[in-house]
Amino acid sequence: MKTKNNINPHCHVCMEEFKVGVDVVMDGTFKGIIHADCNYLPPGEIEDRGKFEAVVKRNQKWFSQFNHVIRH
Ligand SMILES: [Zn+2]
C-alpha cells in the first residue's frame, strides 16, 4: 500500500533510516529526530528523547508522517 506520506525517516547525521527500538533524540529547534548515538545537541536543545516509536507517538504534531514506520 502506497500513500503520499510514505517517507522513510532517516537520521540527518549518519543518513541511516530509523528503525523501531532505536534510541533517538528530538531537536527542539528544528523538530527533527537524530540517533541518540549521533546526538550533538546541548541538553537544552533536546525536546524529547527515547525509543524512536515512542518519540513519534508523543510528537504527532511533527511526526505523523512517520507512523507507517512504527506500525507493525
Ligand atoms: Zn544517526
N, CA, C, O and the ligand as a Tripos MOL2 file, in Angstrom:
@<TRIPOS>MOLECULE
protein
  289   287    73     0     0
PROTEIN
NO_CHARGES

@<TRIPOS>ATOM
      1 N           0.8410   -1.1980    0.0000 N.3       1 MET1
      2 CA          0.0000    0.0000    0.0000 C.3       1 MET1
      3 C           0.8740    1.2450    0.0000 C.2       1 MET1
      4 O           1.7010    1.4400    0.8910 O.2       1 MET1
      5 N           0.6840    2.0630   -0.9850 N.am      2 LYS2
      6 CA          1.4510    3.2970   -1.0490 C.3       2 LYS2
      7 C           0.5760    4.4790   -0.6500 C.2       2 LYS2
      8 O          -0.5870    4.5670   -1.0440 O.2       2 LYS2
      9 N           1.1400    5.3700    0.1210 N.am      3 THR3
     10 CA          0.4470    6.6010    0.4420 C.3       3 THR3
     11 C           1.3770    7.7610    0.1340 C.2       3 THR3
     12 O           2.5790    7.5790   -0.0570 O.2       3 THR3
     13 N           0.8110    8.9400    0.0880 N.am      4 LYS4
     14 CA          1.6540   10.1020   -0.1930 C.3       4 LYS4
     15 C           2.6250   10.3900    0.9370 C.2       4 LYS4
     16 O           3.6070   11.1130    0.7710 O.2       4 LYS4
     17 N           2.3290    9.8060    2.0900 N.am      5 ASN5
     18 CA          3.1910   10.0560    3.2430 C.3       5 ASN5
     19 C           4.2200    8.9660    3.4480 C.2       5 ASN5
     20 O           4.8090    8.8610    4.5240 O.2       5 ASN5
     21 N           4.4420    8.1610    2.4370 N.am      6 ASN6
     22 CA          5.3250    7.0180    2.6090 C.3       6 ASN6
     23 C           6.7910    7.4400    2.5000 C.2       6 ASN6
     24 O           7.4840    7.1120    1.5370 O.2       6 ASN6
     25 N           7.2310    8.1660    3.5050 N.am      7 ILE7
     26 CA          8.6010    8.6740    3.5590 C.3       7 ILE7
     27 C           9.3460    7.8660    4.6070 C.2       7 ILE7
     28 O           8.8410    7.6630    5.7110 O.2       7 ILE7
     29 N          10.5010    7.4180    4.2820 N.am      8 ASN8
     30 CA         11.2930    6.7320    5.2970 C.3       8 ASN8
     31 C          12.1730    7.7420    6.0160 C.2       8 ASN8
     32 O          13.0940    8.3110    5.4280 O.2       8 ASN8
     33 N          11.8820    7.9600    7.2890 N.am      9 PRO9
     34 CA         12.6500    8.9430    8.0440 C.3       9 PRO9
     35 C          14.0700    8.4540    8.2750 C.2       9 PRO9
     36 O          14.3070    7.2670    8.5040 O.2       9 PRO9
     37 N          14.9890    9.3710    8.2120 N.am     10 HIS10
     38 CA         16.3760    8.9800    8.4360 C.3      10 HIS10
     39 C          17.0760   10.0260    9.2910 C.2      10 HIS10
     40 O          16.6300   11.1670    9.4050 O.2      10 HIS10
     41 N          18.1420    9.6190    9.8630 N.am     11 CYS11
     42 CA         18.9720   10.4790   10.7030 C.3      11 CYS11
     43 C          19.7880   11.3830    9.7780 C.2      11 CYS11
     44 O          20.4810   10.8900    8.8870 O.2      11 CYS11
     45 N          19.7150   12.6720    9.9760 N.am     12 HIS12
     46 CA         20.4400   13.5660    9.0600 C.3      12 HIS12
     47 C          21.9170   13.6810    9.4030 C.2      12 HIS12
     48 O          22.6620   14.3840    8.7210 O.2      12 HIS12
     49 N          22.3410   12.9910   10.4570 N.am     13 VAL13
     50 CA         23.7660   12.9660   10.7940 C.3      13 VAL13
     51 C          24.4500   11.8050   10.0660 C.2      13 VAL13
     52 O          25.4270   12.0090    9.3450 O.2      13 VAL13
     53 N          23.9290   10.5780   10.2600 N.am     14 CYS14
     54 CA         24.5650    9.4070    9.6400 C.3      14 CYS14
     55 C          23.8140    8.9240    8.4040 C.2      14 CYS14
     56 O          24.3040    8.0420    7.6990 O.2      14 CYS14
     57 N          22.6250    9.4860    8.1210 N.am     15 MET15
     58 CA         21.8140    9.1790    6.9480 C.3      15 MET15
     59 C          21.2160    7.7680    6.9550 C.2      15 MET15
     60 O          20.7110    7.3130    5.9290 O.2      15 MET15
     61 N          21.2650    7.0900    8.0610 N.am     16 GLU16
     62 CA         20.6190    5.7750    8.1370 C.3      16 GLU16
     63 C          19.1480    5.9250    8.4820 C.2      16 GLU16
     64 O          18.7590    6.8260    9.2250 O.2      16 GLU16
     65 N          18.3320    5.0270    7.9310 N.am     17 GLU17
     66 CA         16.9060    5.0460    8.2550 C.3      17 GLU17
     67 C          16.6960    4.6420    9.7040 C.2      17 GLU17
     68 O          17.4250    3.8160   10.2530 O.2      17 GLU17
     69 N          15.6730    5.2500   10.3110 N.am     18 PHE18
     70 CA         15.3280    4.8700   11.6840 C.3      18 PHE18
     71 C          14.5790    3.5570   11.6860 C.2      18 PHE18
     72 O          13.7910    3.2630   10.7870 O.2      18 PHE18
     73 N          14.8390    2.7870   12.7020 N.am     19 LYS19
     74 CA         14.1220    1.5400   12.9000 C.3      19 LYS19
     75 C          13.4830    1.5620   14.2790 C.2      19 LYS19
     76 O          13.9490    2.2430   15.1920 O.2      19 LYS19
     77 N          12.4030    0.7980   14.4070 N.am     20 VAL20
     78 CA         11.7290    0.6820   15.6940 C.3      20 VAL20
     79 C          12.7060    0.1620   16.7400 C.2      20 VAL20
     80 O          13.4410   -0.7970   16.5040 O.2      20 VAL20
     81 N          12.7010    0.8120   17.8970 N.am     21 GLY21
     82 CA         13.5190    0.3330   19.0050 C.3      21 GLY21
     83 C          14.8430    1.0460   19.1710 C.2      21 GLY21
     84 O          15.5410    0.8230   20.1600 O.2      21 GLY21
     85 N          15.2090    1.9030   18.2230 N.am     22 VAL22
     86 CA         16.4740    2.6140   18.3930 C.3      22 VAL22
     87 C          16.2500    3.8370   19.2920 C.2      22 VAL22
     88 O          15.1650    4.4170   19.3160 O.2      22 VAL22
     89 N          17.2720    4.2030   20.0070 N.am     23 ASP23
     90 CA         17.2060    5.3820   20.8710 C.3      23 ASP23
     91 C          17.4760    6.6310   20.0480 C.2      23 ASP23
     92 O          18.4460    6.7040   19.2940 O.2      23 ASP23
     93 N          16.5910    7.6150   20.2100 N.am     24 VAL24
     94 CA         16.7070    8.8530   19.4330 C.3      24 VAL24
     95 C          16.5140   10.0570   20.3520 C.2      24 VAL24
     96 O          16.0360    9.9350   21.4800 O.2      24 VAL24
     97 N          16.8980   11.2140   19.8370 N.am     25 VAL25
     98 CA         16.5870   12.4770   20.4970 C.3      25 VAL25
     99 C          15.8970   13.3840   19.4820 C.2      25 VAL25
    100 O          16.1290   13.2840   18.2780 O.2      25 VAL25
    101 N          15.0460   14.2680   19.9940 N.am     26 MET26
    102 CA         14.3170   15.2040   19.1460 C.3      26 MET26
    103 C          14.8960   16.5960   19.3290 C.2      26 MET26
    104 O          15.0640   17.0710   20.4520 O.2      26 MET26
    105 N          15.1950   17.2310   18.2330 N.am     27 ASP27
    106 CA         15.7320   18.5840   18.2150 C.3      27 ASP27
    107 C          14.6020   19.5920   18.4740 C.2      27 ASP27
    108 O          13.6460   19.6640   17.7010 O.2      27 ASP27
    109 N          14.7090   20.3520   19.5410 N.am     28 GLY28
    110 CA         13.6470   21.2780   19.9040 C.3      28 GLY28
    111 C          13.5210   22.4690   18.9800 C.2      28 GLY28
    112 O          12.4700   23.1100   18.9490 O.2      28 GLY28
    113 N          14.5580   22.7840   18.2280 N.am     29 THR29
    114 CA         14.5320   23.9260   17.3260 C.3      29 THR29
    115 C          14.0170   23.5390   15.9430 C.2      29 THR29
    116 O          13.1330   24.2010   15.4000 O.2      29 THR29
    117 N          14.5650   22.4750   15.3790 N.am     30 PHE30
    118 CA         14.2270   22.1110   14.0050 C.3      30 PHE30
    119 C          13.1900   21.0060   13.9230 C.2      30 PHE30
    120 O          12.7530   20.6460   12.8300 O.2      30 PHE30
    121 N          12.7860   20.4580   15.0800 N.am     31 LYS31
    122 CA         11.7860   19.3960   15.1290 C.3      31 LYS31
    123 C          12.1990   18.2200   14.2630 C.2      31 LYS31
    124 O          11.3990   17.6580   13.5140 O.2      31 LYS31
    125 N          13.4600   17.8670   14.3840 N.am     32 GLY32
    126 CA         13.9680   16.6970   13.6860 C.3      32 GLY32
    127 C          14.3580   15.6390   14.6910 C.2      32 GLY32
    128 O          14.4790   15.9040   15.8870 O.2      32 GLY32
    129 N          14.5530   14.4290   14.1810 N.am     33 ILE33
    130 CA         14.9810   13.3290   15.0400 C.3      33 ILE33
    131 C          16.3600   12.8780   14.5920 C.2      33 ILE33
    132 O          16.6120   12.7320   13.3960 O.2      33 ILE33
    133 N          17.2380   12.6600   15.5330 N.am     34 ILE34
    134 CA         18.5290   12.0360   15.2420 C.3      34 ILE34
    135 C          18.7670   10.9130   16.2560 C.2      34 ILE34
    136 O          18.1630   10.8880   17.3280 O.2      34 ILE34
    137 N          19.6490    9.9980   15.8980 N.am     35 HIS35
    138 CA         20.0020    8.9190   16.8220 C.3      35 HIS35
    139 C          20.6020    9.5030   18.1000 C.2      35 HIS35
    140 O          21.2960   10.5190   18.0680 O.2      35 HIS35
    141 N          20.3240    8.8490   19.2150 N.am     36 ALA36
    142 CA         20.9780    9.2510   20.4620 C.3      36 ALA36
    143 C          22.4860    9.1390   20.3040 C.2      36 ALA36
    144 O          23.2350    9.9500   20.8490 O.2      36 ALA36
    145 N          22.9320    8.1290   19.5560 N.am     37 ASP37
    146 CA         24.3710    7.9420   19.3460 C.3      37 ASP37
    147 C          24.9790    9.0350   18.4630 C.2      37 ASP37
    148 O          26.1820    9.2850   18.5320 O.2      37 ASP37
    149 N          24.1740    9.6760   17.6500 N.am     38 CYS38
    150 CA         24.6430   10.7290   16.7380 C.3      38 CYS38
    151 C          24.4220   12.1110   17.3370 C.2      38 CYS38
    152 O          24.7640   13.1210   16.7210 O.2      38 CYS38
    153 N          23.8590   12.1550   18.5180 N.am     39 ASN39
    154 CA         23.4550   13.4290   19.0980 C.3      39 ASN39
    155 C          24.6380   14.3820   19.3040 C.2      39 ASN39
    156 O          25.6550   14.0160   19.8930 O.2      39 ASN39
    157 N          24.4810   15.5890   18.8160 N.am     40 TYR40
    158 CA         25.4870   16.6330   19.0300 C.3      40 TYR40
    159 C          24.8660   17.8270   19.7590 C.2      40 TYR40
    160 O          25.5180   18.8540   19.9540 O.2      40 TYR40
    161 N          23.5850   17.6790   20.1640 N.am     41 LEU41
    162 CA         22.8600   18.8140   20.7280 C.3      41 LEU41
    163 C          23.1980   19.0210   22.2020 C.2      41 LEU41
    164 O          23.4060   18.0560   22.9370 O.2      41 LEU41
    165 N          23.2520   20.2660   22.6260 N.am     42 PRO42
    166 CA         23.3600   20.5100   24.0660 C.3      42 PRO42
    167 C          22.0330   20.1250   24.7320 C.2      42 PRO42
    168 O          20.9870   20.1580   24.0830 O.2      42 PRO42
    169 N          22.0650   19.7650   26.0060 N.am     43 PRO43
    170 CA         20.8420   19.2810   26.6760 C.3      43 PRO43
    171 C          19.6560   20.2280   26.5370 C.2      43 PRO43
    172 O          18.5190   19.7660   26.4470 O.2      43 PRO43
    173 N          19.8860   21.5230   26.5170 N.am     44 GLY44
    174 CA         18.7940   22.4770   26.4110 C.3      44 GLY44
    175 C          18.0780   22.4730   25.0710 C.2      44 GLY44
    176 O          16.9710   22.9980   24.9560 O.2      44 GLY44
    177 N          18.7050   21.8830   24.0550 N.am     45 GLU45
    178 CA         18.1030   21.8250   22.7160 C.3      45 GLU45
    179 C          17.2910   20.5510   22.5020 C.2      45 GLU45
    180 O          16.5830   20.4210   21.5040 O.2      45 GLU45
    181 N          17.3960   19.6250   23.4320 N.am     46 ILE46
    182 CA         16.7030   18.3490   23.2590 C.3      46 ILE46
    183 C          15.2920   18.4570   23.8210 C.2      46 ILE46
    184 O          15.0910   18.6690   25.0160 O.2      46 ILE46
    185 N          14.3100   18.3020   22.9120 N.am     47 GLU47
    186 CA         12.9250   18.4460   23.3420 C.3      47 GLU47
    187 C          12.3660   17.1290   23.8590 C.2      47 GLU47
    188 O          11.5260   17.1120   24.7590 O.2      47 GLU47
    189 N          12.8340   16.0330   23.2900 N.am     48 ASP48
    190 CA         12.3440   14.7330   23.7300 C.3      48 ASP48
    191 C          13.4120   13.6980   23.4120 C.2      48 ASP48
    192 O          14.2690   13.9100   22.5540 O.2      48 ASP48
    193 N          13.3470   12.5900   24.1100 N.am     49 ARG49
    194 CA         14.2870   11.5070   23.8420 C.3      49 ARG49
    195 C          13.6320   10.1970   24.2290 C.2      49 ARG49
    196 O          12.7160   10.1680   25.0510 O.2      49 ARG49
    197 N          14.1040    9.1160   23.6320 N.am     50 GLY50
    198 CA         13.5460    7.8010   23.9370 C.3      50 GLY50
    199 C          13.6210    6.9260   22.7080 C.2      50 GLY50
    200 O          14.3610    7.2160   21.7670 O.2      50 GLY50
    201 N          12.8390    5.8360   22.7220 N.am     51 LYS51
    202 CA         12.7840    4.9640   21.5540 C.3      51 LYS51
    203 C          12.1140    5.7110   20.4040 C.2      51 LYS51
    204 O          11.2340    6.5470   20.6100 O.2      51 LYS51
    205 N          12.5510    5.3890   19.1990 N.am     52 PHE52
    206 CA         12.0160    6.0820   18.0230 C.3      52 PHE52
    207 C          10.4890    6.1010   18.0030 C.2      52 PHE52
    208 O           9.8770    7.1510   17.8090 O.2      52 PHE52
    209 N           9.8700    4.9120   18.2090 N.am     53 GLU53
    210 CA          8.4110    4.8480   18.1090 C.3      53 GLU53
    211 C           7.7330    5.6620   19.2150 C.2      53 GLU53
    212 O           6.6590    6.2220   18.9990 O.2      53 GLU53
    213 N           8.3560    5.7290   20.3990 N.am     54 ALA54
    214 CA          7.7580    6.4870   21.4950 C.3      54 ALA54
    215 C           7.8240    7.9890   21.2100 C.2      54 ALA54
    216 O           6.8730    8.7210   21.4870 O.2      54 ALA54
    217 N           8.9290    8.4350   20.6650 N.am     55 VAL55
    218 CA          9.0750    9.8590   20.3380 C.3      55 VAL55
    219 C           8.0850   10.2520   19.2370 C.2      55 VAL55
    220 O           7.4860   11.3270   19.2920 O.2      55 VAL55
    221 N           7.9140    9.3820   18.2400 N.am     56 VAL56
    222 CA          6.9550    9.6690   17.1640 C.3      56 VAL56
    223 C           5.5350    9.7510   17.7230 C.2      56 VAL56
    224 O           4.7720   10.6450   17.3580 O.2      56 VAL56
    225 N           5.1850    8.8230   18.6020 N.am     57 LYS57
    226 CA          3.8260    8.8170   19.1720 C.3      57 LYS57
    227 C           3.5790   10.0460   20.0310 C.2      57 LYS57
    228 O           2.4760   10.5920   20.0290 O.2      57 LYS57
    229 N           4.5800   10.4790   20.7550 N.am     58 ARG58
    230 CA          4.4040   11.6340   21.6450 C.3      58 ARG58
    231 C           4.3790   12.9550   20.8880 C.2      58 ARG58
    232 O           3.8870   13.9600   21.4010 O.2      58 ARG58
    233 N           4.9060   12.9530   19.6780 N.am     59 ASN59
    234 CA          5.0630   14.2120   18.9410 C.3      59 ASN59
    235 C           4.3710   14.1320   17.5810 C.2      59 ASN59
    236 O           4.9630   14.4360   16.5450 O.2      59 ASN59
    237 N           3.1060   13.7180   17.6110 N.am     60 GLN60
    238 CA          2.3440   13.5300   16.3750 C.3      60 GLN60
    239 C           2.2080   14.8060   15.5580 C.2      60 GLN60
    240 O           2.0670   14.7530   14.3360 O.2      60 GLN60
    241 N           2.2510   15.9350   16.2210 N.am     61 LYS61
    242 CA          2.1560   17.2200   15.5200 C.3      61 LYS61
    243 C           3.2620   17.3430   14.4680 C.2      61 LYS61
    244 O           3.0660   17.9430   13.4110 O.2      61 LYS61
    245 N           4.4260   16.7620   14.7780 N.am     62 TRP62
    246 CA          5.5710   16.8910   13.8820 C.3      62 TRP62
    247 C           5.8460   15.6260   13.0800 C.2      62 TRP62
    248 O           6.3600   15.6910   11.9640 O.2      62 TRP62
    249 N           5.4980   14.4700   13.6560 N.am     63 PHE63
    250 CA          5.9980   13.2180   13.0810 C.3      63 PHE63
    251 C           4.9160   12.2610   12.6210 C.2      63 PHE63
    252 O           5.1940   11.0760   12.4370 O.2      63 PHE63
    253 N           3.6910   12.7320   12.4280 N.am     64 SER64
    254 CA          2.6380   11.8100   11.9990 C.3      64 SER64
    255 C           2.9760   11.1580   10.6590 C.2      64 SER64
    256 O           2.4660   10.0810   10.3480 O.2      64 SER64
    257 N           3.8340   11.8050    9.8660 N.am     65 GLN65
    258 CA          4.2200   11.2050    8.5840 C.3      65 GLN65
    259 C           5.1190    9.9920    8.7470 C.2      65 GLN65
    260 O           5.3910    9.2840    7.7770 O.2      65 GLN65
    261 N           5.5830    9.7460    9.9720 N.am     66 PHE66
    262 CA          6.4430    8.5870   10.2240 C.3      66 PHE66
    263 C           5.6600    7.3950   10.7690 C.2      66 PHE66
    264 O           6.2440    6.3520   11.0620 O.2      66 PHE66
    265 N           4.3430    7.5430   10.9070 N.am     67 ASN67
    266 CA          3.5680    6.4870   11.5600 C.3      67 ASN67
    267 C           3.6380    5.1550   10.8350 C.2      67 ASN67
    268 O           3.5130    4.1030   11.4610 O.2      67 ASN67
    269 N           3.8380    5.1860    9.5120 N.am     68 HIS68
    270 CA          3.9100    3.9180    8.7710 C.3      68 HIS68
    271 C           5.1370    3.1080    9.1850 C.2      68 HIS68
    272 O           5.1700    1.8920    8.9960 O.2      68 HIS68
    273 N           6.1360    3.7690    9.7450 N.am     69 VAL69
    274 CA          7.3470    3.0540   10.1620 C.3      69 VAL69
    275 C           7.1240    2.3280   11.4900 C.2      69 VAL69
    276 O           7.6680    1.2470   11.7160 O.2      69 VAL69
    277 N           6.3200    2.9320   12.3630 N.am     70 ILE70
    278 CA          6.1550    2.3620   13.7080 C.3      70 ILE70
    279 C           4.9940    1.3990   13.7950 C.2      70 ILE70
    280 O           4.8340    0.7340   14.8190 O.2      70 ILE70
    281 N           4.1750    1.2980   12.7570 N.am     71 ARG71
    282 CA          3.0510    0.3460   12.7730 C.3      71 ARG71
    283 C           3.5060   -0.9900   12.2310 C.2      71 ARG71
    284 O           4.0450   -1.0700   11.1270 O.2      71 ARG71
    285 N           3.2920   -2.0310   12.9990 N.am     72 HIS72
    286 CA          3.7050   -3.3660   12.5230 C.3      72 HIS72
    287 C           2.6430   -4.3740   12.9060 C.2      72 HIS72
    288 O           2.7810   -5.5600   12.6070 O.2      72 HIS72
    289 ZN         22.4170    8.6510   13.0520 Zn       73 ZN73
@<TRIPOS>BOND
     1     1     2 1
     2     2     3 1
     3     3     4 2
     4     3     5 am
     5     5     6 1
     6     6     7 1
     7     7     8 2
     8     7     9 am
     9     9    10 1
    10    10    11 1
    11    11    12 2
    12    11    13 am
    13    13    14 1
    14    14    15 1
    15    15    16 2
    16    15    17 am
    17    17    18 1
    18    18    19 1
    19    19    20 2
    20    19    21 am
    21    21    22 1
    22    22    23 1
    23    23    24 2
    24    23    25 am
    25    25    26 1
    26    26    27 1
    27    27    28 2
    28    27    29 am
    29    29    30 1
    30    30    31 1
    31    31    32 2
    32    31    33 am
    33    33    34 1
    34    34    35 1
    35    35    36 2
    36    35    37 am
    37    37    38 1
    38    38    39 1
    39    39    40 2
    40    39    41 am
    41    41    42 1
    42    42    43 1
    43    43    44 2
    44    43    45 am
    45    45    46 1
    46    46    47 1
    47    47    48 2
    48    47    49 am
    49    49    50 1
    50    50    51 1
    51    51    52 2
    52    51    53 am
    53    53    54 1
    54    54    55 1
    55    55    56 2
    56    55    57 am
    57    57    58 1
    58    58    59 1
    59    59    60 2
    60    59    61 am
    61    61    62 1
    62    62    63 1
    63    63    64 2
    64    63    65 am
    65    65    66 1
    66    66    67 1
    67    67    68 2
    68    67    69 am
    69    69    70 1
    70    70    71 1
    71    71    72 2
    72    71    73 am
    73    73    74 1
    74    74    75 1
    75    75    76 2
    76    75    77 am
    77    77    78 1
    78    78    79 1
    79    79    80 2
    80    79    81 am
    81    81    82 1
    82    82    83 1
    83    83    84 2
    84    83    85 am
    85    85    86 1
    86    86    87 1
    87    87    88 2
    88    87    89 am
    89    89    90 1
    90    90    91 1
    91    91    92 2
    92    91    93 am
    93    93    94 1
    94    94    95 1
    95    95    96 2
    96    95    97 am
    97    97    98 1
    98    98    99 1
    99    99   100 2
   100    99   101 am
   101   101   102 1
   102   102   103 1
   103   103   104 2
   104   103   105 am
   105   105   106 1
   106   106   107 1
   107   107   108 2
   108   107   109 am
   109   109   110 1
   110   110   111 1
   111   111   112 2
   112   111   113 am
   113   113   114 1
   114   114   115 1
   115   115   116 2
   116   115   117 am
   117   117   118 1
   118   118   119 1
   119   119   120 2
   120   119   121 am
   121   121   122 1
   122   122   123 1
   123   123   124 2
   124   123   125 am
   125   125   126 1
   126   126   127 1
   127   127   128 2
   128   127   129 am
   129   129   130 1
   130   130   131 1
   131   131   132 2
   132   131   133 am
   133   133   134 1
   134   134   135 1
   135   135   136 2
   136   135   137 am
   137   137   138 1
   138   138   139 1
   139   139   140 2
   140   139   141 am
   141   141   142 1
   142   142   143 1
   143   143   144 2
   144   143   145 am
   145   145   146 1
   146   146   147 1
   147   147   148 2
   148   147   149 am
   149   149   150 1
   150   150   151 1
   151   151   152 2
   152   151   153 am
   153   153   154 1
   154   154   155 1
   155   155   156 2
   156   155   157 am
   157   157   158 1
   158   158   159 1
   159   159   160 2
   160   159   161 am
   161   161   162 1
   162   162   163 1
   163   163   164 2
   164   163   165 am
   165   165   166 1
   166   166   167 1
   167   167   168 2
   168   167   169 am
   169   169   170 1
   170   170   171 1
   171   171   172 2
   172   171   173 am
   173   173   174 1
   174   174   175 1
   175   175   176 2
   176   175   177 am
   177   177   178 1
   178   178   179 1
   179   179   180 2
   180   179   181 am
   181   181   182 1
   182   182   183 1
   183   183   184 2
   184   183   185 am
   185   185   186 1
   186   186   187 1
   187   187   188 2
   188   187   189 am
   189   189   190 1
   190   190   191 1
   191   191   192 2
   192   191   193 am
   193   193   194 1
   194   194   195 1
   195   195   196 2
   196   195   197 am
   197   197   198 1
   198   198   199 1
   199   199   200 2
   200   199   201 am
   201   201   202 1
   202   202   203 1
   203   203   204 2
   204   203   205 am
   205   205   206 1
   206   206   207 1
   207   207   208 2
   208   207   209 am
   209   209   210 1
   210   210   211 1
   211   211   212 2
   212   211   213 am
   213   213   214 1
   214   214   215 1
   215   215   216 2
   216   215   217 am
   217   217   218 1
   218   218   219 1
   219   219   220 2
   220   219   221 am
   221   221   222 1
   222   222   223 1
   223   223   224 2
   224   223   225 am
   225   225   226 1
   226   226   227 1
   227   227   228 2
   228   227   229 am
   229   229   230 1
   230   230   231 1
   231   231   232 2
   232   231   233 am
   233   233   234 1
   234   234   235 1
   235   235   236 2
   236   235   237 am
   237   237   238 1
   238   238   239 1
   239   239   240 2
   240   239   241 am
   241   241   242 1
   242   242   243 1
   243   243   244 2
   244   243   245 am
   245   245   246 1
   246   246   247 1
   247   247   248 2
   248   247   249 am
   249   249   250 1
   250   250   251 1
   251   251   252 2
   252   251   253 am
   253   253   254 1
   254   254   255 1
   255   255   256 2
   256   255   257 am
   257   257   258 1
   258   258   259 1
   259   259   260 2
   260   259   261 am
   261   261   262 1
   262   262   263 1
   263   263   264 2
   264   263   265 am
   265   265   266 1
   266   266   267 1
   267   267   268 2
   268   267   269 am
   269   269   270 1
   270   270   271 1
   271   271   272 2
   272   271   273 am
   273   273   274 1
   274   274   275 1
   275   275   276 2
   276   275   277 am
   277   277   278 1
   278   278   279 1
   279   279   280 2
   280   279   281 am
   281   281   282 1
   282   282   283 1
   283   283   284 2
   284   283   285 am
   285   285   286 1
   286   286   287 1
   287   287   288 2
@<TRIPOS>SUBSTRUCTURE
     1 MET1         2 RESIDUE 1 A MET
     2 LYS2         6 RESIDUE 1 A LYS
     3 THR3        10 RESIDUE 1 A THR
     4 LYS4        14 RESIDUE 1 A LYS
     5 ASN5        18 RESIDUE 1 A ASN
     6 ASN6        22 RESIDUE 1 A ASN
     7 ILE7        26 RESIDUE 1 A ILE
     8 ASN8        30 RESIDUE 1 A ASN
     9 PRO9        34 RESIDUE 1 A PRO
    10 HIS10       38 RESIDUE 1 A HIS
    11 CYS11       42 RESIDUE 1 A CYS
    12 HIS12       46 RESIDUE 1 A HIS
    13 VAL13       50 RESIDUE 1 A VAL
    14 CYS14       54 RESIDUE 1 A CYS
    15 MET15       58 RESIDUE 1 A MET
    16 GLU16       62 RESIDUE 1 A GLU
    17 GLU17       66 RESIDUE 1 A GLU
    18 PHE18       70 RESIDUE 1 A PHE
    19 LYS19       74 RESIDUE 1 A LYS
    20 VAL20       78 RESIDUE 1 A VAL
    21 GLY21       82 RESIDUE 1 A GLY
    22 VAL22       86 RESIDUE 1 A VAL
    23 ASP23       90 RESIDUE 1 A ASP
    24 VAL24       94 RESIDUE 1 A VAL
    25 VAL25       98 RESIDUE 1 A VAL
    26 MET26      102 RESIDUE 1 A MET
    27 ASP27      106 RESIDUE 1 A ASP
    28 GLY28      110 RESIDUE 1 A GLY
    29 THR29      114 RESIDUE 1 A THR
    30 PHE30      118 RESIDUE 1 A PHE
    31 LYS31      122 RESIDUE 1 A LYS
    32 GLY32      126 RESIDUE 1 A GLY
    33 ILE33      130 RESIDUE 1 A ILE
    34 ILE34      134 RESIDUE 1 A ILE
    35 HIS35      138 RESIDUE 1 A HIS
    36 ALA36      142 RESIDUE 1 A ALA
    37 ASP37      146 RESIDUE 1 A ASP
    38 CYS38      150 RESIDUE 1 A CYS
    39 ASN39      154 RESIDUE 1 A ASN
    40 TYR40      158 RESIDUE 1 A TYR
    41 LEU41      162 RESIDUE 1 A LEU
    42 PRO42      166 RESIDUE 1 A PRO
    43 PRO43      170 RESIDUE 1 A PRO
    44 GLY44      174 RESIDUE 1 A GLY
    45 GLU45      178 RESIDUE 1 A GLU
    46 ILE46      182 RESIDUE 1 A ILE
    47 GLU47      186 RESIDUE 1 A GLU
    48 ASP48      190 RESIDUE 1 A ASP
    49 ARG49      194 RESIDUE 1 A ARG
    50 GLY50      198 RESIDUE 1 A GLY
    51 LYS51      202 RESIDUE 1 A LYS
    52 PHE52      206 RESIDUE 1 A PHE
    53 GLU53      210 RESIDUE 1 A GLU
    54 ALA54      214 RESIDUE 1 A ALA
    55 VAL55      218 RESIDUE 1 A VAL
    56 VAL56      222 RESIDUE 1 A VAL
    57 LYS57      226 RESIDUE 1 A LYS
    58 ARG58      230 RESIDUE 1 A ARG
    59 ASN59      234 RESIDUE 1 A ASN
    60 GLN60      238 RESIDUE 1 A GLN
    61 LYS61      242 RESIDUE 1 A LYS
    62 TRP62      246 RESIDUE 1 A TRP
    63 PHE63      250 RESIDUE 1 A PHE
    64 SER64      254 RESIDUE 1 A SER
    65 GLN65      258 RESIDUE 1 A GLN
    66 PHE66      262 RESIDUE 1 A PHE
    67 ASN67      266 RESIDUE 1 A ASN
    68 HIS68      270 RESIDUE 1 A HIS
    69 VAL69      274 RESIDUE 1 A VAL
    70 ILE70      278 RESIDUE 1 A ILE
    71 ARG71      282 RESIDUE 1 A ARG
    72 HIS72      286 RESIDUE 1 A HIS
    73 ZN73       289 GROUP 0 **** ****
